[in-house]
Amino acid sequence: MVTPSLVLFYAAAALTLGGGLGVVMTRNIVYAAFALLVAMMGVAGVFLLMFAEFLALVQVLIYGGAIVIVILFALMLTRVQDFEHLSDNRQWPIAAVVAAAIFGLLAASTVGTSVRTTTDAAGATVRTPVAFDALGESLFTQWAVPFEVASLVLLVALIGAVVLVRTSGGRD
Amino acid sequence: MIELAHLQVVSAALFTIGIYGVLARRSAVLILMSIELMLNAVNINLIGFATFVDFGGAERALGQVLIIFVITIAAAELALAIAIILRLYRNRSSVNIDEIDLMKW
């Protein structure tokens, strides 16, 4: 049965997969960065359709606002000759075959496995949203320690990144 | 109606696109972007299971908590990887991974 939410889901999925294909197909690396942005916005749309507004917001802010910008900065700082006409390496046909095989395996195994989903009285599958406060309570009570560890990991990674790219007194 | 299988197929397709990008692309920055695609494929799968599966009254928020952790680790990984790529570019004047064969025999 085609419902408006299903149509919206197909639109979000088309955005996601089209953006993903753009990342791996385009010859211009700047276009690839913008295709990545499109794919990330598609994933944010999927989050919205699953009633996960907070995650959609985080997705737009972190991926759209931070990660794509950082990647564009990396592109500007590593300007190389084949900037606008990238080529794939010689093993790309093998890569395509391997990717198709993995897709077949993943799709067949996930679709073929029956999962007990929540249904309404008529037997139709329903989406159960996670309440905003339930997410916050779970994150800051039961998973508070992993949350702090994750923030520590982020801090250490950022300090490590600064140390890696630092030029020591302009010598190198 | 949106079914769990829809999300699983989209997730599998996005993951596969990411695998192709990692295997076939030459630029280190593009490989990084493909890894981001794969991480997002995992997130789609997680949100699908968190929204559709019948947990029988148990923790449903865990799926979304896991996605927040995945996004956090992805940000940390990206910062470090960009730093390594910049360092590589400064030392070798290239981010083409086919030329980074110092440890290959």
Interface residues (C-beta under 8 A of the other chain):
Chain A: M1 T3 S5 L6 F9 A13 T16 L17 G20 L21 V23 V24 I29 A32 A33 L36 A39 M40 V43 V46 F47 L49 M50 F51 A52 F54 L55 V58 Q59 I62 Y63 A66 I67 V70 I71 F73 A74 L75 L77 T78 V80 D82 L86 S87 D88 N89 Q91 W92 I94 A95 A96 V98 A99 A100 I102 F103 L106 A107 T110 V111 V115 R116 T117 T118 T119 A124 T125 R127 T128 P129 V130 A134 L135 E137 S138 L139 Q142 W143 P146 F147 A150 S151 V153 L154 A157 L158 G160 A161 V162 L164 V165 D172
Chain B: M1 I2 E3 L4 A5 H6 L7 Q8 V9 V10 S11 A12 A13 L14 F15 T16 I17 G18 I19 Y20 G21 L23 A24 R25 R26 S27 V29 L30 L32 M33 S34 E36 L37 N40 N43 I44 I47 G48 F49 A50 T51 F52 V53 D54 E59 R60 A61 L62 G63 Q64 V65 I67 I68 F69 I71 T72 I73 A74 A75 A76 E77 L78 A79 L80 I82 A83 I84 I85 L86 R87 Y89 R90 S93 S94 V95 N96 D98
